[in-house]
Amino acid sequence: MHPIRKWFYKTLSGVNIDITRDYRQVRRLQHLSKPVFLPLYRAYDYKVLAEDGYEIPIRIFLPQSDPAVPPADPALAEGGNPAAAAPDAAAAAARPVLLFFHGGGWVIGDIDTYTSICQEISDVTGSTVVSVDYRLAPEHPFPAGLSDCYAVALELFTHPEHLQTTTRQITLIGDSAGGNLAAAVSLLARQRGTFAPLRQILLYPATDADFSDRSPFPSMKENGQDYLLTTDMLRGYMDLYVPDPDQRSNPLVSPLRASDLGGQPQTLIVTAQLDPLRDAGEAYGRRLAQADCGCAVYRLHDAIHGFMTHGQAAAPYINQTFLLLTSFLDTHTRLAEEDLRLAEEVLCEERLNTLNLHPEGVISSADLARYPGSAELKAADEGESS
């Protein structure tokens, strides 16, 4: 990393922000810092009913090159006749959908702050992107946000025709806390036996809730002070999202602690070299591979956490990630070595049985013994294996 860039990140990281105290100001700052002139986008706002009656806002993005009509409103939110909007089978099979959960430590961020990102993902991948405005902590601590994400996923998998797609074409995707939620939705769907995503994309995900000095992951110490996302911020976010420390070992909070990861989707994980969450994210990929779930993990050189939200300043990393996304979504696309100038292949599907992880990306069996998983999920796992 260039010394000036490193100095800049270190200076910003030294700003005294207590997220447990200042989260409202950070939210306001996020909205004030949005571009005055957003790029043109094709988005449609709807609501999905949560289990407790809350109406979850969602925003649906279509590729700007797509001439298709907007999705059918009645089916997605407030009743009606979904059959009236059902397309023919050929159209349904041709429309991939990315169900997107935004980042922000479960505390900040929303569909407005992620509008430009979601539209770009839609344009680059040629997919319909559904962005979920799940409820945030501390006003709505765990499991409220996860329940909202699950409710939207359940609606889409139950009625894929509403978005002119099929269940095989729906991919879960999230960045940071959103990556955590995507992984948790997949686990919860398996636990309840309701639907089974075929693919998930986790961008620099939070897969473990241990942000203390006892964390087994070197990246927490190596990258926890000087690269914007600090360990103090991570602890603050977790204090707001899951106030009860005893709940943080629940795999729906810490997916890495699940006793069994069998039956999880084919997964793409993208980590950032200078991210405190890097090693836990890569360890999650290793565990998915050991559970015979197809998994590819790429680490971006010199990238920091949250780069997808950094605009032109992170354009090389964003473009590299888009290459990885399109290759993962299109099984006919193979990346050449020259396509991976910024990405290091930490784990790939072709060598699942001969894992070659970096030492800092491996979690030992002794450390795993600390992660027993929640009783609820463990019982579900045992029920599936019997």
C-alpha positions in Angstrom: 0.0 0.0 0.0 1.2 3.5 -0.8 2.5 5.3 2.3 0.3 8.3 1.8 -2.8 6.1 1.5 -1.8 4.1 4.6 -1.3 7.4 6.5 -4.7 8.6 5.4 -6.4 5.4 6.6 -4.5 5.5 9.9 -5.4 9.1 10.5 -9.1 8.5 9.9 -9.0 5.4 12.1 -7.8 7.5 15.0 -11.0 9.6 15.0 -12.7 9.0 18.3 -16.1 7.4 17.3 -17.9 5.4 19.9 -20.5 3.6 17.7 -22.6 2.7 20.7 -23.0 6.4 21.5 -22.7 8.0 18.1 -24.6 5.6 15.8 -27.3 8.2 15.1 -24.8 10.8 14.0 -23.1 8.2 11.8 -26.4 7.4 10.1 -27.0 11.1 9.4 -23.5 11.5 8.1 -24.0 8.6 5.7 -27.1 10.2 4.2 -25.4 13.6 4.0 -22.5 12.1 2.2 -24.6 10.5 -0.5 -23.9 11.9 -4.0 -26.2 14.8 -4.9 -26.7 13.4 -8.4 -27.2 9.7 -8.4 -26.6 7.8 -11.7 -29.7 6.8 -13.6 -31.2 3.7 -12.2 -34.3 1.5 -12.7 -35.7 0.7 -9.2 -39.1 -0.2 -7.9 -40.0 0.0 -4.2 -42.3 -2.6 -2.6 -42.9 -4.1 0.9 -42.9 -7.6 2.2 -44.8 -8.6 5.3 -42.7 -9.9 8.2 -43.8 -12.6 10.6 -44.7 -9.9 13.3 -46.7 -7.8 10.8 -43.9 -5.3 10.1 -43.8 -4.2 6.4 -40.2 -4.7 5.2 -39.2 -2.2 2.5 -37.4 -3.7 -0.5 -36.0 -2.0 -3.6 -35.8 -4.0 -6.9 -33.2 -3.0 -9.4 -33.3 -4.0 -13.1 -30.4 -3.8 -15.5 -30.7 -0.5 -17.4 -30.3 -2.5 -20.6 -33.2 -4.8 -19.8 -36.5 -3.9 -21.6 -38.6 -5.9 -19.2 -41.6 -4.4 -17.4 -41.4 -3.8 -13.6 -42.1 -6.8 -11.3 -45.7 -7.4 -10.4 -46.7 -5.3 -7.3 -49.5 -7.4 -5.8 -47.6 -10.6 -5.2 -44.7 -9.0 -3.4 -46.4 -7.1 -0.7 -50.1 -6.8 -0.2 -51.9 -9.7 -1.7 -53.6 -9.9 -5.0 -53.4 -12.4 -7.9 -49.8 -13.4 -8.5 -50.8 -15.6 -11.4 -51.8 -12.5 -13.4 -48.2 -11.5 -13.5 -46.6 -14.8 -14.1 -44.4 -14.9 -17.2 -43.8 -17.8 -19.6 -41.3 -20.4 -18.7 -38.6 -19.2 -21.1 -38.6 -15.7 -19.5 -38.6 -17.1 -16.0 -35.6 -19.3 -16.7 -33.7 -16.4 -18.1 -33.8 -13.9 -15.2 -31.2 -14.3 -12.4 -32.0 -12.6 -9.1 -29.6 -11.5 -6.5 -31.1 -11.0 -3.0 -28.9 -8.3 -1.4 -28.4 -7.6 2.3 -26.4 -4.4 2.9 -23.6 -3.9 5.3 -23.2 -1.5 8.2 -22.6 -3.5 11.3 -26.3 -4.3 11.6 -26.6 -0.7 12.9 -26.2 1.7 9.9 -26.9 1.6 6.2 -30.1 1.2 4.2 -31.5 0.7 0.7 -30.9 4.4 0.0 -27.2 4.4 0.9 -26.7 1.2 -1.2 -28.7 2.3 -4.2 -25.8 3.1 -6.5 -24.0 -0.1 -5.5 -27.1 -2.3 -6.2 -27.7 -0.7 -9.6 -24.1 -1.2 -10.6 -24.3 -4.9 -9.5 -27.5 -5.2 -11.5 -26.0 -3.7 -14.6 -22.7 -5.6 -14.5 -24.2 -9.0 -13.8 -27.4 -8.6 -15.8 -29.4 -9.6 -12.8 -32.4 -8.3 -11.0 -31.2 -7.1 -7.6 -33.5 -7.1 -4.6 -32.2 -4.9 -1.8 -33.7 -5.5 1.7 -34.1 -2.6 4.2 -34.1 -4.8 7.2 -34.6 -3.4 10.7 -31.4 -2.1 12.4 -30.0 -2.4 15.9 -30.1 -1.1 18.6 -33.7 -0.2 18.1 -34.3 -3.7 16.8 -31.6 -6.1 18.1 -31.0 -9.7 17.0 -32.9 -11.5 15.6 -35.1 -8.7 14.1 -32.8 -7.9 11.1 -32.2 -11.6 10.4 -35.9 -12.3 10.6 -36.6 -9.6 8.0 -34.0 -10.9 5.6 -35.4 -14.4 6.1 -38.9 -13.3 5.5 -38.0 -11.6 2.2 -36.0 -14.7 1.1 -38.9 -17.0 2.0 -41.3 -14.8 -0.1 -39.0 -14.9 -3.1 -38.3 -18.7 -2.9 -42.0 -19.4 -2.4 -43.1 -17.2 -5.3 -40.2 -16.8 -7.7 -42.6 -16.1 -10.5 -43.2 -12.6 -9.1 -39.8 -11.7 -10.3 -40.0 -13.7 -13.5 -37.4 -16.2 -12.2 -37.1 -19.7 -10.7 -35.7 -20.8 -7.4 -32.5 -22.1 -9.1 -31.8 -18.5 -10.3 -31.9 -16.9 -6.9 -28.6 -16.1 -5.2 -28.1 -14.6 -1.7 -25.5 -11.9 -1.5 -24.3 -9.5 1.2 -21.3 -7.4 2.2 -19.9 -7.2 5.7 -22.8 -7.6 8.2 -24.9 -8.3 5.1 -22.6 -11.2 4.3 -23.2 -12.4 7.9 -27.0 -12.2 7.3 -26.8 -14.0 4.0 -24.9 -16.9 5.6 -27.4 -16.9 8.5 -30.4 -16.9 6.2 -29.0 -20.0 4.5 -28.5 -21.7 7.9 -32.0 -20.7 9.1 -33.6 -22.0 5.9 -31.9 -25.4 6.4 -32.9 -25.4 10.0 -36.6 -24.8 9.2 -36.6 -26.9 6.0 -38.3 -24.1 4.0 -36.0 -23.5 1.0 -32.5 -24.2 -0.1 -30.5 -21.5 -1.9 -28.1 -22.9 -4.5 -25.6 -20.1 -4.3 -24.5 -17.4 -1.9 -21.9 -14.6 -2.3 -20.3 -13.3 0.9 -18.2 -10.1 0.5 -15.8 -9.6 3.4 -18.3 -11.2 5.7 -18.5 -11.2 9.5 -18.6 -14.9 10.3 -17.5 -14.9 14.0 -18.6 -12.6 16.8 -15.4 -12.9 18.9 -13.7 -9.5 18.4 -11.8 -9.6 21.6 -8.1 -9.9 22.2 -8.7 -13.6 22.6 -9.7 -14.0 18.9 -7.8 -16.9 17.3 -7.5 -14.9 14.0 -4.3 -12.9 13.5 -6.0 -10.5 11.1 -7.9 -9.1 14.1 -4.7 -7.9 15.6 -2.8 -7.1 12.4 -5.6 -5.0 10.8 -7.7 -3.9 13.8 -6.4 -0.4 14.3 -5.3 1.4 11.2 -7.7 0.6 8.4 -11.0 2.4 9.2 -12.8 -0.6 10.7 -11.3 -1.1 14.1 -11.8 -3.8 16.7 -13.3 -1.2 19.0 -15.9 -0.5 16.3 -16.6 -4.2 15.8 -17.2 -4.7 19.5 -19.5 -1.6 19.6 -21.5 -2.9 16.7 -21.9 -6.3 18.3 -22.9 -4.8 21.6 -25.7 -3.0 19.8 -26.8 -6.0 17.6 -26.5 -8.8 20.2 -26.5 -7.2 23.7 -26.5 -10.6 25.5 -22.9 -12.1 25.2 -24.4 -15.6 25.7 -26.2 -15.3 22.4 -23.1 -14.5 20.4 -22.2 -18.2 20.1 -25.4 -18.8 18.2 -24.5 -19.8 14.6 -27.2 -17.4 13.4 -24.9 -14.7 14.8 -21.6 -16.5 14.2 -22.0 -18.9 11.3 -18.5 -20.2 11.8 -19.6 -21.8 15.0 -22.2 -24.0 13.4 -21.6 -27.6 14.4 -22.5 -28.8 10.9 -22.3 -26.8 7.7 -23.6 -29.5 5.4 -26.3 -28.6 2.9 -25.1 -25.0 2.5 -25.1 -23.3 -0.8 -22.3 -23.2 -3.3 -20.4 -20.1 -2.0 -18.1 -17.3 -3.3 -16.2 -15.5 -0.5 -14.2 -12.3 -1.2 -12.0 -11.0 1.5 -9.8 -8.0 1.9 -6.1 -8.3 2.8 -6.2 -5.4 5.4 -9.5 -6.3 7.0 -9.7 -7.5 10.6 -12.5 -9.9 9.5 -10.3 -11.5 6.8 -9.2 -14.7 8.5 -12.6 -15.6 9.9 -14.1 -15.2 6.5 -11.5 -17.4 4.9 -11.9 -20.0 7.7 -15.6 -20.1 7.0 -14.8 -20.9 3.4 -12.6 -23.7 4.5 -15.3 -25.2 6.7 -17.8 -25.0 3.9 -15.3 -26.9 1.7 -14.8 -29.5 4.4 -18.6 -30.0 4.5 -18.5 -30.7 0.7 -20.2 -27.4 -0.2 -18.6 -26.0 -3.3 -16.6 -22.9 -2.2 -14.2 -20.4 -3.8 -12.3 -17.8 -1.7 -10.4 -14.9 -3.1 -8.4 -12.3 -1.1 -7.9 -8.9 -2.6 -4.4 -7.4 -2.2 -4.1 -4.1 -0.3 -7.9 -3.8 0.0 -9.6 -2.7 3.2 -12.9 -3.6 4.7 -16.0 -2.1 3.0 -14.3 -1.3 -0.3 -17.5 -1.9 -2.3 -18.8 1.4 -0.7 -15.7 3.5 -1.4 -16.6 4.5 -4.9 -13.8 5.6 -7.3 -11.2 5.4 -4.6 -11.7 1.6 -4.7 -12.5 1.2 -8.3 -9.8 -1.4 -9.1 -11.1 -3.6 -6.2 -14.7 -3.1 -7.1 -14.0 -4.1 -10.7 -12.0 -7.1 -9.6 -14.9 -8.2 -7.5 -17.4 -7.8 -10.4 -15.2 -10.1 -12.4 -15.3 -12.7 -9.6 -19.1 -12.3 -9.3 -19.8 -12.7 -13.0 -17.6 -15.8 -13.2 -19.3 -17.3 -10.2 -22.8 -16.7 -11.5 -22.0 -17.8 -15.0 -20.6 -21.3 -14.8 -19.5 -21.0 -18.5 -17.1 -18.2 -17.7 -13.6 -19.0 -16.6 -11.2 -16.4 -15.3 -7.7 -16.3 -16.8 -4.7 -15.5 -14.7 -4.5 -12.0 -16.1 -8.0 -11.4 -14.8 -6.8 -11.8 -11.2 -4.3 -9.0 -10.9 -5.5 -8.0 -7.5 -7.0 -11.2 -6.2 -5.2 -14.2 -4.6 -7.0 -17.5 -4.9 -7.1 -18.7 -1.3 -9.4 -21.6 -1.9 -11.0 -22.9 -5.1 -13.5 -25.6 -5.9 -11.0 -27.6 -8.1 -8.9 -28.4 -5.1 -11.3 -28.9 -2.3 -9.7 -32.1 -1.2 -6.2 -30.6 -1.1 -6.8 -27.4 0.8 -3.9 -24.9 0.6 -5.0 -22.1 3.0 -2.6 -19.5 4.4 -1.7 -20.3 8.0 -3.5 -17.2 9.2 -6.7 -18.3 7.5 -6.9 -21.6 9.3 -8.7 -22.1 12.6 -7.4 -24.9 14.7 -9.4 -27.8 16.2 -8.6 -26.4 19.6 -10.1 -23.1 18.7 -13.1 -24.8 17.1 -13.8 -26.5 20.4 -14.7 -23.1 21.8 -17.5 -22.8 19.3 -20.2 -25.4 20.3 -23.1 -23.7 18.5 -26.6 -23.0 19.8 -28.7 -25.8 21.1 -31.5 -25.0 18.6 -29.2 -25.3 15.6 -27.3 -28.2 16.9 -30.6 -30.1 17.4 -31.6 -29.3 13.9 -28.3 -30.6 12.6 -28.6 -33.8 14.5 -32.1 -34.3 13.2 -30.9 -33.9 9.6 -28.1 -36.4 10.0 -30.3 -39.1 11.6 
